[in-house]
């Protein structure tokens, strides 16, 4: 993916950037330095080695991680990603973001995250099954329905969650559907889970547009990234009457100020969310970010809007569907320019909210209709947005800091009541 040139003095490390905003949020809320010392790193970070016999008979050893940021509120919760670039700092930061998402949505969880260094695109179906089961065996002592609840993330899906649930049930010798979320419906999954992140972003776009007095119908939207979240988001916004004028994938971007044919693009995209290779009139991802629009949705990778290109962003609203797409310096620039930012820990909370719904349904053995799930999702995310926006306006802080202040408060208070601080 073509990326903008980064300024040499700009901090692009997601862990240290997350830590700096958590520190500022705690200071604004009046907590002592000891609270930051507790929350700046996960309480637990497990690194595992997973030997897997590949289809050719060779044993390959994979490295996996599981971070549990803070369990003062309740069990930790967070996805498992399969990706060649997974590393310890990223997993730590992602677990901290999960804590913040759960705090913003007022869920009874702390944040967790997991990952395996691998490239699932180069692995067979059976190799992926063996790796999924091997990961669960390696981390089984620290996870469970009341300890730490995994879910899908980058390059994992409901099939991988099904294998993981089956392996955990075999180890524990009882059925435990609440051990993991994002499962197939027939194994205790929830309606609406697959589209939850995109639905949540759609809800955030509606709320942000309302704050700026812009009608959804006819609003111009650019979506950087056309994977699971980005493609569903394009579909939902198109169906709502918005005009999707730009999309991109790892190979390039498409832009048309009159609007793209989203139905055609969805039909032609491959299983990895790529479609731009089929066109000759592409532009770069960096160029797409600066095109005119009402709403810009970075839904790909981190550090896409930086201090180098923030002055050239022409959107009125930036809604972060990806993790960490806007640097802290760029956040400051965009806010000073009057651009409304809906930060990642708020905008992409739909996934963990519906995962929570799935866990609740598993625990009670009673399952909801898709309409019930969607109604509850809208109610909960609307409350979450309004609580962050209220802090943003009343405390006169940017939306990212406001979201961190809302998100960190619950686990800080729970830690204080437990006597940890």
Buried (B, 14 or more C-beta within 10 A) or exposed (E): BBBBEBBEEBEBBBBEBBBBBBBBBBBBBEBEEEBBEBBBBBBBBBEBEBEBEBEEEEEBEBBBBBBBBBBBBBBBBBBBBBBEEBEBEBBBBBBBBBBBBBBBBBBBBBBBBBBBBBEBEEBEEEBBBBBBBBBBBBBBEBBBBEBBBBBBBBBBBBBBBBBBBBBBBEBEEEBBBBBBBBBBEEBBBBBBBBBBBBBBBBBBBBBBBEBEEBEBEEBBBBBBBBBBBBBBBBBBBBEBEBBBBBBBBBBBBBBBEEBBEBEEBBEEBEEEBBBBEEEEEBBBBBBBBBBEBBBBBBBBBBBBBBBBBBEEBBBBBBBBBBBBBBBBBBBBBBBEEEBBBBBBBBBBBBBBBBBBBBBBBBEEEEBBEEEBBBEBBBEBBBEBBEBBBEBBEEEEBBBBBBBBBBBBBBBBBBBBEEEBB
